Amino acid sequence: MTHAVAIVPAFDRADTVGATVTALRTVPDVLDVIVVDDGSRDRTAAAAAAAGARVIELARNRGKAAAVAAGIAASGAPDVYLLIDADLGGSAALAGDLLQPIALGEADMTIAVFDAAEGPSGFGLVKAFAARVLRSETGLELAEPLSGQRAVRGPLLRSLQLAPGFGLEIGLTLDAADRGARISEVEIGFSHRQTGRDLSGFAHRARIGRHVYLAVAARTGWPKAVYCLAASLAARVTSAARGVPVRDQGQQLGRAARQSWQRARQLGPPRSLRNLRPWRPLRRLRSLPGGRGRRPTSDS
């Protein structure tokens, strides 16, 4: 039997956290459910406690990674952690599917892939950027690189430095892969509340994008992060014009970038640049009357 602890970071989720906790408590290997109330302004803590969760209340909103870190600190040393968002509701009962590959020794981290029928809630730029970075840095081809629903082997998660805020997931994947961890995706019929395409929804996605970018830059360096972001934006604009699905855009970007780089290396610089002698203009300049380096004549 696998000893698993579910950590549920929650901010203003009084409407869904109770159902999420109730569902998690039906998963056989989950022996404890910890809800970290991240400075909520509603009755999130009370709803979680009423459903049977162990509740940790943070005095102010500190972000998702800080909430998860607080849950880890209070969890003891379980074999596996389940990281579950508070808005899954009753579908959280399916979280056991994330634990199975780890219990069988087939993976060290599993990532949930949601039902494709839900579709993207935004324009997919941040997701394409994360997929591009992971493909370049780790070789992983992930359909949901930013999924917050994960199972992670206990010793592995406790050894990692969590990226701040919403950079948590991309940081976990990059750091775990750097440790040689086996990472796999699992298709699960989770359902959750999607962020709308209104002003507040776009502001929320902008915050996520900023955190993801900062987490990537801290791990790969600023030049690589800037390149991947620019390339992802260019590919997204081009693919949108052609009607290419969001999920296929990252793969197209990777192929195009690799092909362009290989062609550039094979061809070398253009002939006009290979024959360029930057000092020749200086020679001509010096040969002019009054130019520096002109030899004096007998008439001087």
C-alpha positions in Angstrom: 0.0 0.0 0.0 1.2 3.5 -0.9 1.1 6.1 1.9 -0.1 9.2 0.0 -0.9 12.7 1.3 -3.1 15.0 -0.8 -2.1 18.7 -0.6 -4.8 21.1 -1.8 -3.8 24.8 -2.1 -7.0 26.9 -2.0 -7.8 30.6 -2.4 -11.4 31.7 -2.3 -12.7 28.3 -3.1 -15.5 27.8 -0.5 -17.8 26.8 -3.3 -15.8 23.7 -4.4 -13.2 22.8 -1.8 -15.6 20.8 0.3 -16.6 18.5 -2.6 -12.9 18.2 -3.6 -11.9 17.1 -0.1 -14.9 14.6 0.2 -13.8 13.0 -3.2 -10.2 12.8 -2.2 -11.1 11.0 1.0 -12.5 8.2 -1.1 -9.2 7.4 -2.8 -7.9 4.3 -1.1 -4.2 5.2 -0.7 -4.8 8.8 0.4 -4.4 8.7 4.2 -4.5 12.5 4.8 -5.9 15.5 3.0 -4.3 18.8 3.8 -6.0 22.0 2.6 -3.8 25.1 2.7 -6.0 28.2 2.9 -3.9 30.8 1.1 -5.3 33.9 2.8 -8.9 33.4 1.5 -11.5 36.1 2.0 -14.4 33.6 2.1 -15.2 30.5 4.1 -12.7 28.2 2.3 -11.1 27.0 5.6 -14.4 26.3 7.2 -15.7 24.4 4.2 -12.6 22.3 4.0 -12.6 21.5 7.7 -16.3 20.5 7.6 -15.5 18.0 4.8 -12.8 16.3 6.9 -9.6 18.0 5.8 -6.7 19.1 8.0 -6.6 22.8 7.4 -3.6 25.1 7.5 -4.4 28.8 7.3 -2.0 31.4 5.9 -2.4 34.9 7.2 -2.1 36.4 3.8 -2.2 35.3 0.2 1.4 34.1 -0.6 0.8 32.2 -3.8 0.4 28.6 -4.9 4.0 27.4 -4.3 4.1 28.9 -0.8 0.8 27.1 0.0 2.2 23.8 -1.3 5.4 24.3 0.7 3.3 24.8 3.8 1.5 21.6 3.1 4.7 19.7 2.6 6.1 21.0 5.9 3.1 19.8 7.8 2.8 16.4 6.0 5.5 14.3 7.7 7.3 12.1 5.2 4.7 10.3 3.1 5.7 8.0 0.2 3.8 10.1 -2.4 2.3 13.5 -2.6 -0.9 14.3 -4.5 -1.1 17.9 -5.6 -4.7 18.7 -6.4 -6.4 22.0 -7.2 -9.4 23.0 -5.0 -11.8 23.4 -7.9 -11.9 19.7 -9.1 -15.0 19.0 -7.0 -16.2 15.4 -7.2 -13.9 14.5 -10.1 -11.0 14.5 -7.6 -12.1 10.9 -6.8 -10.2 9.9 -9.9 -6.9 11.0 -8.4 -6.0 7.5 -7.6 -5.1 7.0 -11.3 -2.1 9.4 -10.8 -0.8 7.2 -7.9 -0.8 3.9 -9.8 2.3 4.3 -12.0 4.3 5.5 -9.0 3.1 2.5 -6.9 4.1 0.1 -9.7 7.6 1.7 -9.9 7.0 3.0 -13.4 7.3 6.7 -12.7 8.5 9.3 -10.1 6.1 12.0 -11.2 2.8 11.7 -13.0 0.9 14.6 -14.6 -2.8 14.6 -15.3 -4.0 15.3 -18.8 -7.6 16.6 -18.8 -10.4 15.5 -21.1 -9.7 17.2 -24.5 -13.4 18.1 -24.7 -12.8 20.9 -22.2 -10.7 22.7 -24.8 -8.3 25.6 -24.1 -9.6 28.6 -22.0 -7.1 31.1 -23.4 -4.9 31.6 -26.5 -2.4 28.9 -25.5 0.8 31.1 -25.5 2.0 30.3 -22.0 1.3 26.6 -22.5 3.1 26.6 -25.9 6.1 28.4 -24.2 6.2 25.8 -21.4 6.0 22.9 -23.8 8.8 24.4 -26.0 11.1 24.9 -23.0 10.5 21.3 -21.7 11.1 19.8 -25.2 14.3 21.8 -25.6 15.7 21.2 -22.1 14.5 17.7 -21.2 13.3 16.1 -24.5 9.8 15.6 -22.9 6.8 16.0 -25.2 4.0 16.9 -22.7 0.4 17.6 -23.7 -0.3 19.5 -20.4 3.0 21.0 -19.2 1.3 23.3 -16.7 -1.2 20.8 -15.2 -1.5 21.3 -11.5 -2.8 17.8 -10.8 0.2 15.7 -10.1 1.6 12.8 -8.0 5.2 13.1 -6.9 7.3 10.6 -5.1 7.8 11.9 -1.5 11.6 12.0 -1.3 11.8 13.7 -4.7 9.4 16.5 -3.9 11.0 17.1 -0.5 14.4 17.5 -2.2 13.2 20.2 -4.7 13.3 24.0 -4.4 9.8 25.1 -5.4 9.5 27.9 -8.0 7.4 30.8 -6.7 3.7 31.3 -7.4 2.3 29.8 -10.6 5.8 28.9 -11.7 5.4 25.8 -9.5 4.5 23.3 -12.1 7.1 24.2 -14.8 9.7 24.4 -12.1 8.8 21.0 -10.7 9.1 19.4 -14.1 12.4 21.0 -15.0 14.0 20.3 -11.6 12.7 16.7 -11.5 14.0 15.9 -15.0 17.3 17.4 -14.0 17.5 14.9 -11.2 16.8 12.1 -13.7 13.2 11.5 -12.5 10.9 9.5 -14.7 7.9 11.7 -15.7 4.8 10.5 -17.4 1.3 11.8 -18.2 -1.9 10.1 -17.4 -5.2 10.9 -19.1 -7.9 11.4 -16.4 -11.4 12.7 -16.7 -10.9 15.5 -14.2 -13.1 18.6 -14.6 -12.5 22.0 -13.1 -13.6 25.6 -13.4 -11.9 27.3 -16.4 -10.8 30.9 -16.4 -13.1 32.9 -18.6 -12.1 35.2 -21.5 -12.9 38.4 -19.7 -10.7 41.1 -18.2 -10.1 39.3 -14.9 -9.4 36.0 -16.8 -6.8 37.6 -19.0 -5.2 39.3 -16.0 -5.0 35.9 -14.2 -3.4 34.3 -17.2 -1.0 37.2 -17.5 0.1 36.5 -13.8 0.5 32.8 -14.6 2.6 33.7 -17.7 4.9 36.0 -15.7 5.5 33.4 -13.0 6.2 30.7 -15.6 8.6 32.9 -17.5 10.5 33.8 -14.3 10.7 30.1 -13.3 12.1 29.2 -16.7 14.6 32.1 -16.8 15.9 31.1 -13.3 16.6 27.6 -14.5 17.7 28.0 -18.2 19.0 31.5 -18.2 17.5 34.7 -19.6 18.6 34.3 -23.2 17.1 30.9 -23.6 13.8 32.0 -21.9 13.6 35.1 -24.2 14.2 33.0 -27.3 11.6 30.4 -26.4 9.0 33.0 -25.6 9.6 34.9 -28.9 9.6 31.7 -30.9 6.4 30.5 -29.2 4.7 33.8 -29.9 5.7 33.7 -33.5 4.5 30.2 -33.9 1.3 30.9 -32.1 0.5 33.8 -34.4 1.3 31.9 -37.5 -0.6 28.8 -36.5 -3.7 30.8 -35.5 -3.7 32.3 -38.9 -3.6 28.8 -40.5 -6.2 27.4 -38.1 -3.8 24.9 -36.5 -4.9 23.5 -33.1 -3.1 24.8 -30.0 -1.8 21.3 -29.0 0.0 20.9 -32.3 1.7 24.3 -32.3 4.5 23.4 -30.0 5.6 20.5 -32.1 5.5 22.6 -35.2 7.6 25.2 -33.6 10.2 22.7 -32.4 10.6 21.1 -35.9 10.9 24.5 -37.6 13.5 25.8 -35.2 15.6 22.6 -35.4 15.4 22.6 -39.2 16.4 26.3 -39.5 19.3 25.8 -37.1 20.6 22.7 -39.0 20.4 24.5 -42.4 22.2 27.5 -41.0 25.0 25.3 -39.7 25.3 23.3 -42.9 25.4 26.3 -45.2 27.6 28.6 -43.1 27.6 32.3 -43.6 26.6 33.8 -47.0 29.4 34.2 -49.5 29.2 37.9 -49.3 30.0 37.8 -45.6 32.7 35.1 -46.0 34.6 37.4 -48.4 34.1 40.5 -46.3 37.3 42.3 -45.1 36.2 44.9 -42.6 39.6 46.6 -42.7 39.6 47.4 -46.5 37.5 50.6 -46.0 40.1 51.8 -43.5 42.8 51.3 -46.1 40.9 53.4 -48.6 40.2 56.0 -46.0 43.9 56.3 -45.2 44.8 56.7 -48.8 42.8 59.8 -49.1 44.5 63.3 -48.9 44.8 64.1 -45.2 43.9 60.6 -44.2 45.7 59.2 -41.1 48.7 57.1 -42.2 49.3 59.0 -45.5 53.0 59.1 -46.3 54.4 62.6 -46.8 55.5 63.6 -50.4 58.4 65.7 -51.5 56.0 68.7 -51.8 54.9 68.5 -48.2 
